[in-house]
Amino acid sequence: MRALGAFLGLAAMAAAVAAPSGAGATPPAAGDISAREVTRALFAAVPGSPADFSGRALRYLDLSTVDFKGARLAAADLYGADLTGARLGGTILTGARLDRANIARADFSGADLSGATLLRPNAFLTPDFDVRDAPRFDGARLRGIRVKARLDGSDFRGADLTRADFSPLEKRPGERDAATDSRNGLVACNFSGAVLREADFTLAILRHARFAGSDLEGADLSETDLSHADFTGANLVGANFAGADLDGARLAGAIGLDRARGLERAVNLDKAKR
């Protein structure tokens, strides 16, 4: 009996060591609807009466390359869903959860993602971060969206990102420590003609990003990497550049540069093109 008790104790200790952080809680449940049921509903949808998955749990479903035909997905839970190559143009995704979803080559053009969360999705098919895999958000409504992602090369032309939150930190232990990547990667993203009023890009990597003709009034660009970014014709009234790297940035023709904030604390302002 003593030997059996010792064996059981060692087994319990081994299980505790092998278990992932948060062990004891049940693993995340899959969706309350199957991928087959989703595609069946989409196939049956007719113009003027789109499929409605509002509030449904579609976690971890394989929905790659699916055409959502303007479906309603308000407050839907798409955590970990595979949306690779999915066509989500014109869909209603207000308040949806897209955290950890696979969104490489997904098309969100004209979709409404206001108030949605996009935390640590996978936007690339290979470790090379090929910008040809980047998702599209052109013309989308992204007001107040919460983003923590690497989205290099994504298309945000004409999108409404008013008060979008690209700030780097989440409210959990360990954020911004030496082992945590605390910067959004937005290299070569195209924000031309986008509305970015009061958007928060603190610490974002925006090298070679295009802001031509965009509205950045009141936007927070503090401590961002804006090297070689293009602000031609952009509205910069009240935009905060404190600590931003402006090496090679094109500021010529920008509107309201004299009313921008923090320029005296920007890095490499002398190397910007004015």
C-alpha positions in Angstrom: 0.0 0.0 0.0 2.8 2.4 0.9 4.4 1.7 -2.5 1.1 2.2 -4.3 0.6 5.6 -2.5 4.1 6.7 -3.5 3.5 5.7 -7.1 0.2 7.7 -7.2 1.9 10.7 -5.7 4.6 10.6 -8.3 2.0 10.3 -11.0 0.1 13.3 -9.8 3.3 15.3 -9.7 4.2 14.3 -13.2 0.8 15.3 -14.5 1.1 18.6 -12.8 4.5 19.3 -14.4 3.3 18.1 -17.8 0.1 20.1 -17.7 0.1 23.6 -19.4 -0.3 26.8 -17.6 -3.9 27.1 -16.3 -4.2 23.3 -15.8 -7.3 22.3 -14.0 -9.6 24.3 -16.1 -11.4 22.5 -18.9 -9.9 23.1 -22.4 -11.6 25.7 -24.6 -14.8 24.2 -26.1 -15.3 24.1 -29.8 -18.1 26.1 -31.4 -21.8 25.5 -30.8 -22.2 25.0 -34.6 -20.3 22.9 -37.0 -18.4 24.1 -40.1 -20.8 22.0 -42.2 -23.8 23.8 -40.7 -22.2 27.1 -41.4 -21.6 26.3 -45.1 -25.1 24.9 -45.4 -26.6 28.1 -44.0 -24.5 30.2 -46.3 -25.5 28.1 -49.3 -29.2 28.6 -48.5 -28.9 32.3 -48.0 -30.5 34.5 -50.6 -29.8 38.2 -51.6 -31.4 40.5 -49.0 -31.5 37.8 -46.4 -27.9 36.9 -45.3 -27.1 34.1 -43.0 -27.1 35.2 -39.3 -24.5 33.8 -36.9 -24.7 36.7 -34.5 -23.6 35.7 -31.0 -22.7 32.1 -32.1 -19.6 30.3 -31.1 -17.5 29.4 -34.1 -14.3 28.7 -32.3 -11.6 26.6 -34.0 -13.8 25.9 -37.1 -12.2 25.4 -40.5 -13.9 28.1 -42.5 -11.0 28.6 -44.9 -11.9 30.0 -48.4 -15.6 30.2 -47.4 -17.6 33.0 -49.0 -19.7 34.5 -46.2 -21.9 36.4 -48.6 -22.4 39.4 -46.3 -23.4 37.3 -43.3 -24.1 38.7 -39.9 -21.5 37.7 -37.3 -22.1 40.4 -34.7 -20.6 39.4 -31.3 -19.7 36.0 -32.8 -16.8 34.1 -31.2 -14.3 33.2 -33.9 -11.4 32.4 -31.5 -8.9 30.2 -33.3 -11.1 29.8 -36.4 -9.4 29.2 -39.7 -10.4 32.0 -42.0 -7.5 31.6 -44.5 -8.6 33.0 -47.8 -12.2 33.6 -46.6 -14.3 36.2 -48.2 -15.8 38.4 -45.5 -16.5 41.5 -47.6 -19.5 43.3 -46.3 -20.1 41.1 -43.3 -21.2 42.5 -40.0 -18.6 41.6 -37.4 -19.3 44.2 -34.8 -18.0 43.2 -31.4 -16.8 39.9 -32.8 -13.8 38.0 -31.3 -11.2 37.1 -33.9 -8.4 36.4 -31.4 -5.9 33.7 -32.5 -7.8 33.3 -35.8 -6.0 32.4 -39.0 -6.7 35.4 -41.3 -4.0 35.0 -44.0 -5.4 36.2 -47.4 -8.8 36.9 -45.8 -10.8 39.7 -47.4 -12.6 42.0 -45.0 -13.2 44.7 -47.5 -16.2 46.8 -46.6 -16.9 44.7 -43.5 -18.0 46.2 -40.2 -15.6 45.2 -37.4 -16.4 48.0 -35.0 -15.6 47.1 -31.4 -14.2 43.7 -32.5 -11.0 42.2 -31.1 -8.1 41.0 -33.2 -5.5 39.7 -30.7 -2.6 37.7 -31.9 -4.1 36.3 -35.1 -2.0 34.5 -37.7 -1.9 36.6 -40.8 0.8 34.7 -42.8 1.2 31.3 -44.3 4.9 31.0 -43.7 7.5 32.2 -41.2 8.8 34.6 -43.9 5.9 37.0 -43.3 5.2 37.3 -47.1 3.1 40.5 -47.5 1.2 38.8 -50.3 -0.5 36.8 -47.5 -1.7 39.9 -45.7 -5.5 40.3 -45.1 -7.4 43.1 -46.7 -9.5 45.7 -44.8 -10.0 48.4 -47.5 -13.2 50.3 -47.0 -13.9 48.5 -43.8 -15.4 50.0 -40.7 -13.0 49.4 -37.8 -14.1 52.0 -35.3 -12.8 51.2 -31.8 -11.3 47.8 -32.9 -8.7 46.4 -30.5 -5.7 45.0 -32.4 -2.6 43.2 -31.2 -1.1 41.7 -34.4 1.6 41.6 -37.0 -0.3 42.7 -40.2 2.6 43.8 -42.5 1.4 44.8 -45.9 -2.3 44.9 -45.0 -4.6 47.1 -47.1 -6.6 49.7 -45.0 -7.3 52.1 -47.8 -10.4 54.2 -47.1 -11.1 52.3 -43.9 -12.7 54.0 -40.8 -10.3 53.4 -37.9 -11.6 56.1 -35.6 -10.4 55.4 -32.1 -8.9 52.1 -33.2 -6.7 50.7 -30.4 -3.4 49.4 -31.7 -1.7 50.0 -28.3 0.6 47.2 -27.4 -0.2 46.1 -23.9 -2.9 43.8 -22.7 -4.1 43.8 -19.1 -2.3 40.7 -17.9 0.9 39.8 -16.2 4.1 39.6 -18.2 3.2 42.2 -20.8 6.1 44.4 -22.0 8.7 42.2 -20.2 11.8 41.0 -21.9 10.1 37.9 -23.3 7.1 39.6 -24.7 6.8 41.3 -28.1 4.9 44.5 -27.2 4.7 46.1 -30.7 2.2 45.8 -33.4 3.9 45.1 -36.8 2.3 47.2 -39.5 5.2 47.5 -41.9 4.2 48.7 -45.4 0.5 48.9 -44.5 -1.6 51.1 -46.7 -3.7 53.6 -44.8 -4.2 56.0 -47.7 -7.5 57.9 -47.4 -8.3 56.2 -44.1 -10.0 57.9 -41.1 -7.6 57.5 -38.2 -8.9 60.1 -35.8 -7.8 59.5 -32.2 -6.4 56.1 -33.2 -3.8 54.7 -30.8 -0.7 53.4 -32.5 1.7 53.7 -29.6 5.0 51.8 -30.2 3.7 50.3 -33.5 6.2 49.5 -36.3 5.0 51.5 -39.3 8.0 51.5 -41.5 7.1 52.4 -45.1 3.5 52.7 -44.2 1.3 55.0 -46.5 -0.9 57.6 -44.9 -1.4 59.7 -48.1 -4.6 61.7 -47.7 -5.6 60.1 -44.4 -7.1 61.8 -41.4 -4.8 61.4 -38.4 -6.3 64.2 -36.3 -5.6 63.5 -32.6 -3.9 60.1 -33.4 -1.3 58.8 -31.0 1.9 58.0 -32.9 4.2 58.2 -29.9 7.3 55.9 -29.9 6.3 54.5 -33.3 8.8 53.5 -36.0 7.6 55.8 -38.9 10.8 55.6 -40.9 10.1 56.2 -44.6 6.3 56.5 -44.0 4.4 58.7 -46.4 2.2 61.4 -45.0 1.6 63.3 -48.2 -1.7 65.2 -47.9 -2.5 63.7 -44.5 -4.2 65.7 -41.7 -1.8 65.8 -38.7 -3.6 68.3 -36.5 -3.1 67.2 -32.9 -1.3 64.0 -33.9 1.3 63.0 -31.2 4.8 62.2 -32.6 6.6 62.2 -29.3 9.5 59.7 -29.5 8.5 58.6 -33.0 11.3 57.7 -35.5 10.8 59.9 -38.6 13.9 58.9 -40.4 13.2 59.4 -44.1 9.4 60.0 -43.5 7.7 62.1 -46.1 6.0 65.0 -44.4 5.9 67.4 -47.4 2.4 68.5 -48.1 1.0 67.2 -44.8 -1.8 69.3 -43.4 -1.5 70.8 -39.9 2.0 69.7 -39.3 2.5 72.9 -37.3 -0.3 71.9 -35.0 1.0 68.3 -34.4 2.2 67.4 -30.9 5.5 66.1 -29.7 7.5 66.8 -32.8 10.2 68.4 -30.7 10.7 65.0 -29.1 10.6 63.0 -32.3 13.7 61.1 -33.4 15.4 61.8 -36.7 13.1 64.7 -37.5 16.1 66.3 -39.3 16.1 63.3 -41.7 12.4 63.6 -42.6 11.5 65.0 -46.0 9.8 68.4 -45.5 
